[in-house]
């Protein structure tokens, strides 16, 4: 009889390591929030004492609410401890053209189009595209985010909402909260040490790790959360790395933490992504500061030019020259790409150890959640069947990466910016995946739909492609025929969305006002 998988070793902490530890423990060792007397899994997380959290982006998807709830973290504690704020999507500014004006922006909201289960509204919006934006026609979040409003009220239960939301957060504080929760409430063993050697067994599986101070640490399944080092999957098991720089050029970032000079400054309810000559700038509002960073291509800009662009942006968006001069950016190097597999032998990589492209659309954390959740739900019962499950996970992992690459590239391909070579180069057909080229040709004649996505549980639904395409001004041929009954239903859904938007705009507080109430009272528990 095959020995069951009970010994799990995670190498690397940070968000990837601790989310993985938390989801594994919650799935297998906890019942109704209580740690079992005899846990099924022995989970050990080894973390180097010298590695700092990168914290690029500091933004999550709405899926993080389910993750936190599953792990058993109180939403009020999370918001207070992690300097979190509410995120309702991403606003793209100046991506469409070179023009710098308010009309040159659009929102990719976290809410699916109103009534999407009844009818795809996109074909019915197309004839009116010159009168109202797609996002405004089908979602209340376009207007509400412009007003800086929160996604819920203080009377809403934890993790419930009026409008779907994720978070902006302080990544370092988030990792610390996860560490404390996993070790104190979920029974995860935390080892601070350096891994010096990796030892295989005769079959090529990892058998044990030799650490600097704790001697040998053995396991049956090893999880690589070592970031870009990819210590186990990449360096040790030699799983090939598939570079994507020829498709998505950004390989550098400069990041700043920008304090508010006025503590009452309103907090944006979405990530602001503003196009620049050779990349784009993220602007994320937390309660006490903003996280601002410039993601760019070193083939199109040097570091000093990039720093000037970043400083100009910061001073143009409310920071005094005196404060801006005191801020020192942190340089981050990006190797855009991913490993051919995330699971090899008895090792699975999660997070940047598996791959990373760039922080656009904050897909990195979402992929961490997907991989960790999938592992927790499909944990192999024994080594004999592990390869079968690994093959299944690897296939979905590859499909996710292909979709991420196509979706991120879409933002650049349909831009009409003309002033800079960077944007021209993104539109060169040699840099556009054939999959995306074929879809773009199709979308000239019909709107994106679920039929364009060839696998279940894709990270980005068809609506995400609709929001970006039509936010950028893409032209699709008008439908030749619509059924009168569907036209009537569509008009009703458009009207419902308009009325809902008006009602919410009168009842929802601002982000800052709601966060103040969370600090004082907190949301009711479920």
DAGI-V395018 format. One line per field, one symbol per residue. psi: psi as a letter, one per 40 degrees, with the letter a starting at -180 (. if undefined). Layout:
# DAGI-V395018
psi->???
This chain:
# DAGI-V395018
psi->hihihdhhhhhhbaddddddddddddddehhfehhidgidhhhhhhhheehihdfhdfiiiddddddddddfhhdddddddefiihheahhhhfddiehgidefiihgiehiihfdddiheddeddeedediiddddeieddddddefiieiieeiiheiidhiiaiiihddddddddddddddeeehhhhhihhdihhiadeeihdihhideebhhiidhhhhfeaedfddddddefhihghededheheiihiihhihdheehihieihhhhiidfaihihhhideiihhihhiheeeiidddddddddddddefehiddddeehhihhhhhghaiidiehhbfhhhhaeddihciehefeddddddddddddddfhhdiddeddddddddddddddddddddddddddddeiehediddddddehdeehidddddddddeediiiideeheiifidhiddddddddddeeihhhiidhihddddddddddddddddddddddddiiidddddddddddiiii.
